[in-house]
């Protein structure tokens, strides 16, 4: 490497770092553009109103009771 950021090639031509980075950036941009056209959009499942409104939190469930038991603050003695 020379002090100006160039690398000498076999035929005497110099390659600048910016040229290499620019080529890598263009290649990466093309890869992203190609990949984005291959991805299908996500489809949401249909959910009924009853399913949306059903109760999910059950305070007397074993998991909930265990959570509060384990995470309880210690009492002062």
Legacy VTK file of the C-alpha trace (Angstrom):
# vtk DataFile Version 3.0
C-alpha trace
ASCII
DATASET POLYDATA
POINTS 77 float
0.000 0.000 0.000
1.225 3.457 -0.733
0.713 6.371 1.586
-2.187 7.710 -0.506
-4.464 4.663 -0.135
-3.665 3.093 -3.510
-2.562 -0.413 -4.270
-0.425 -1.088 -7.304
-1.693 -3.840 -9.576
0.368 -5.986 -11.907
0.030 -3.712 -14.912
0.896 -0.533 -13.064
-2.687 0.630 -12.586
-3.652 1.789 -9.148
-6.848 0.801 -7.359
-8.304 3.291 -4.913
-10.005 2.173 -1.725
-13.059 4.223 -2.578
-13.439 2.414 -5.894
-13.348 -0.955 -4.153
-15.834 0.146 -1.493
-18.097 1.680 -4.123
-18.120 -1.579 -6.084
-18.934 -3.552 -2.929
-21.731 -1.146 -2.065
-23.288 -1.375 -5.511
-23.107 -5.167 -5.389
-24.717 -5.285 -1.954
-27.464 -2.894 -3.064
-28.217 -5.059 -6.084
-28.377 -8.166 -3.892
-30.829 -6.502 -1.505
-33.005 -5.283 -4.370
-33.114 -8.759 -5.868
-33.865 -10.429 -2.538
-36.670 -7.998 -1.703
-38.530 -8.843 -4.903
-38.487 -12.564 -4.034
-40.097 -12.206 -0.591
-43.852 -12.696 -0.412
-45.906 -10.362 1.783
-47.127 -11.793 5.094
-50.770 -12.805 5.235
-52.664 -12.476 8.518
-55.060 -15.180 9.624
-58.707 -14.268 9.997
-59.756 -14.058 13.654
-63.340 -13.952 14.858
-64.615 -11.270 17.242
-65.145 -13.888 19.955
-61.490 -14.907 19.706
-60.408 -11.263 19.977
-62.492 -10.666 23.102
-61.872 -13.854 25.069
-60.294 -13.606 28.496
-56.638 -14.550 28.456
-55.396 -13.505 31.870
-56.320 -15.992 34.543
-55.108 -14.784 37.931
-55.709 -18.135 39.625
-53.682 -20.122 37.108
-50.708 -22.041 38.490
-48.231 -20.160 36.288
-49.459 -16.757 37.496
-49.446 -17.789 41.149
-45.925 -19.191 40.777
-44.716 -15.965 39.136
-45.975 -13.806 41.992
-44.679 -16.261 44.595
-41.176 -16.261 43.117
-41.015 -12.509 42.488
-42.465 -11.413 45.806
-40.460 -8.905 47.802
-39.040 -10.283 51.022
-40.921 -9.161 54.117
-39.184 -7.011 56.712
-38.679 -8.699 60.055
LINES 1 78
77 0 1 2 3 4 5 6 7 8 9 10 11 12 13 14 15 16 17 18 19 20 21 22 23 24 25 26 27 28 29 30 31 32 33 34 35 36 37 38 39 40 41 42 43 44 45 46 47 48 49 50 51 52 53 54 55 56 57 58 59 60 61 62 63 64 65 66 67 68 69 70 71 72 73 74 75 76
